[in-house]
């Protein structure tokens, strides 16, 4: 691409030389793109820029905050990053940890230059939600719903009506979730589920809970079970490497 105009969100950045940074941009047009540009681009803001380069690492220039009003976005020389007066309210407080979490799972899980316009729109909508006052459950619902869309884009469809051998889920049985296999029945006596889960560090689900998840989707009633299932799948996709955003959140909770 040569001076191609892009719109996107900055997911992650690393220092690159004295005045520049290596950016991971989630673009509307091409998915995640890696590029180098002048330091100063903000997180959680819609950016407009130009990208040039045939290789994996592009050159980003004329970085500015996208606006519905073009007069609010300044432009200067190609090598200058421009941060205009902000036409959007940024994400503040504890919601920043959730936004950092969304960014981290995207830049660590999405392939480079694979367009995902539907997921991009869901990401933008999720950031808009995080700019609003949310209760604890509303915040968790926002994250779980986005994770589900991410799984769909990555080709992980969670089948909750049948177990791994295609038998219907039994409300009175317990199941172990294996990401590459599905739901496997593990016990005849559901009262033993809690002990098995704590002793094996495996995700155990009651059949009745799985049926409710399949029928209701992600709601406040099923939120705890969906959170447990999604966390197990996220950890599997990340090869059980820790999430920095999760560690930051835990540290923040510890010192409150």
GUVOPA-143872 format. One record per residue (C-alpha): residue in one letter; x, y, z. Coordinates in steps of 0.001 Angstrom, whole numbers, padded with zeros to 6 digits, always signed. Layout:
aXYZ
...
***
This chain:
x+000000+000000+000000
x+001123+003556-000648
x-000345+006477+001293
x-003512+004494+001863
x-005965+006259+004159
x-006962+004114+007145
x-009333+004477+010055
x-008682+002438+013163
x-007889+002124+016847
x-004514+001725+018488
x-004338-001604+020324
x-000735-001648+021540
x+002515+000242+021156
x+006201-000241+021892
x+009095+002243+021788
x+010911+002306+018466
x+013888+004643+018222
x+013919+007928+020130
x+010835+009675+018785
x+008881+006885+017170
x+006753+003943+018259
x+005786+000559+016878
x+002007+000556+016625
x-000519-002274+016421
x-003525-000693+014722
x-006934-002367+014416
x-008058-000860+011133
x-011502-000893+009634
x-010102-001712+006200
x-007418-004376+006811
x-007758-005651+010383
x-004615-005505+012536
x-001727-003674+010854
x+001760-003184+012286
x+003430+000124+011584
x+005917+002725+012762
x+004958+006319+013439
x+005803+009259+015623
x+005008+008801+019321
x+001853+010299+020772
x-001119+008406+019325
x-003828+007868+021995
x-005605+004684+022999
x-009370+004161+022658
x-009785+006989+020133
x-010723+006509+016448
x-007665+007482+014429
x-007220+008430+010807
x-003806+008068+009198
x-001918+007129+006052
x-000022+003841+005679
x+002765+003052+003256
x+004746-000147+002719
x+004733-003549+001036
x+006130-005538+003973
x+004583-006474+007305
x+005827-003305+008994
x+004247-000201+007470
x+005057+003469+007903
x+002235+005471+009509
x+002010+009202+008856
x-000358+012120+009488
x-001952+010416+012480
x-004978+012308+013759
x-008163+011709+015692
x-010985+010893+013301
x-013981+013177+013486
x-017310+013605+011780
x-016255+017205+011379
x-013150+017292+009144
x-012288+020809+010319
x-011543+019429+013785
x-008684+017245+012491
x-005498+019065+011597
x-002878+017784+009172
x+000777+018704+008829
x+003884+017040+007428
x+003977+013291+006802
x+006246+012544+009751
x+004221+014491+012321
x+001632+012970+014603
x-001293+015317+015131
x-003551+015135+018164
x-006393+017592+017594
x-008949+018786+020116
x-010719+015644+021239
x-014180+015251+019652
x-014831+012174+021838
x-014877+011601+025561
x-012153+009153+026484
x-012548+006119+028745
x-011748+006851+032369
x-011587+005177+035763
x-011875+001429+036180
x-013380+001050+032724
x-009884+001663+031345
x-008831-001776+032609
x-011654-003363+030607
x-010704-001413+027491
x-007064-002471+027926
x-008264-006070+028208
x-010152-005818+024902
x-007073-004332+023263
x-004783-007033+024600
x-006853-010015+023500
x-007203-008465+020041
x-003537-007746+019387
x-002487-011097+020812
x-005095-013240+019043
x-005906-011614+015709
x-003810-012415+012628
x-002161-009551+010761
x-003897-007910+007814
x-007026-010034+007950
x-010026-007704+007483
x-012711-008115+010158
x-015145-005227+009622
x-017929-006781+011725
x-015645-007335+014713
x-014206-003842+014209
x-017696-002371+014508
x-018403-004436+017634
x-015140-003189+019134
x-016095+000405+018415
x-019525-000165+019988
x-017922-001756+023057
x-015650+001265+023558
x-018697+003493+023347
x-020359+001411+026072
x-017250+001751+028235
x-017562+005524+028017
x-020880+005279+029869
x-021563+004620+033578
x-021987+000836+033955
x-022810-001404+036877
x-020487-004328+037624
x-022777-006751+035798
x-023277-004407+032835
x-019505-004164+032501
x-019112-007954+032577
x-021908-008373+030023
x-020140-005923+027703
x-016912-007942+027887
x-018547-011372+027525
x-020569-010266+024505
x-017462-008925+022791
x-015503-012101+023579
x-018252-014173+021984
x-017998-012156+018771
x-014231-012544+018817
x-014543-016331+019183
x-016931-016398+016226
x-014429-014482+014061
x-011663-016888+015091
x-013822-019888+014154
x-014648-021120+017665
x-018340-021945+017872
x-019394-023049+021346
x-021915-025890+020969
x-023970-026128+024161
x-026855-028387+023164
x-024854-031633+022800
x-021769-033127+024393
x-018573-034221+022640
x-020158-037483+021404
x-023330-035718+020233
x-025562-036813+023089
x-028027-034145+024292
x-026909-032295+027407
x-028454-033912+030494
x-029577-031460+033172
x-028599-033878+035948
x-025063-034588+034703
x-021801-032673+035014
x-019474-031822+032132
x-015852-030910+031670
x-015094-028343+028963
x-012131-029036+026669
x-011604-026318+024009
x-010548-028765+021276
x-013162-031375+022140
x-016223-029745+023660
x-018280-030773+026673
x-017405-034176+028079
x-019599-035893+030697
x-017455-036656+033737
x-019698-037577+036668
x-022875-039386+037488
x-023119-037608+040822
x-023262-033821+040294
x-022594-033200+043991
x-018958-034171+043319
x-018472-031464+040666
x-017101-028793+042978
x-014515-031147+044473
x-013400-032322+041022
x-013046-028766+039733
x-010954-027611+042679
x-008700-030677+042589
x-008048-030761+038827
x-008212-027025+037874
x-010619-027974+035107
x-013833-026212+034138
x-016780-028269+035346
x-020318-027260+034432
x-023674-028569+035594
x-025895-029773+032760
x-028739-027559+033988
x-026469-024503+033760
x-025371-025428+030230
x-028988-025769+029120
x-029777-022332+030576
x-026755-020843+028760
x-027929-022327+025453
x-031489-021095+025941
x-030863-017639+027382
x-027522-016642+025885
x-025354-014180+027788
x-027611-012619+030428
x-027233-011655+034082
x-028746-015029+035000
x-026064-017003+033129
x-023236-014476+033425
x-021096-016376+035936
x-021086-019537+033850
x-020301-017685+030636
x-017458-015857+032395
x-015944-019149+033513
x-016299-020706+030054
x-014861-017692+028232
x-011922-017366+030602
x-011005-021005+030024
x-011164-020553+026245
x-009198-017277+026293
x-006461-018894+028391
x-006334-021826+025966
x-006044-019533+022933
x-003220-017623+024642
x-001418-020871+025484
x-001936-020032+029177
x+000354-016999+029011
x-000758-014285+031469
x-002685-011217+030351
x-001037-007999+031515
x-004391-006197+031639
x-005747-008885+033960
x-002704-008554+036244
x-003142-004766+036359
x-006799-005180+037295
x-005934-007643+040069
x-003293-005288+041453
x-005725-002399+041390
x-008315-004444+043287
x-005722-005510+045852
x-004807-001929+046760
x-008322-000518+046909
***
